[in-house]
Amino acid sequence: MSSDKEVVIEFDIASGNPTVSVKGMAGRSCKLETADIEASLGKVAGSRKTADYAKAEETKNRASQQG
């Protein structure tokens, strides 16, 4: 498994709205990684969690149930 982390910022030319996406980070670490970027860009209009986020949260929940 690759440990490469990537944050991509894309702008919709027509609307000027940015989209920030994260690859290679799981769970809440992606929000921590992009917090400064989101603050600089302004109000966040929406957020969508990916399968990586859900997988990390599921692993975390299993570990807490076993411990």
Beta strands, then each sheet from edge to edge (+ up, - down):
strand 1: 6-11
strand 2: 18-23
sheet 1: 1+ 2-
end
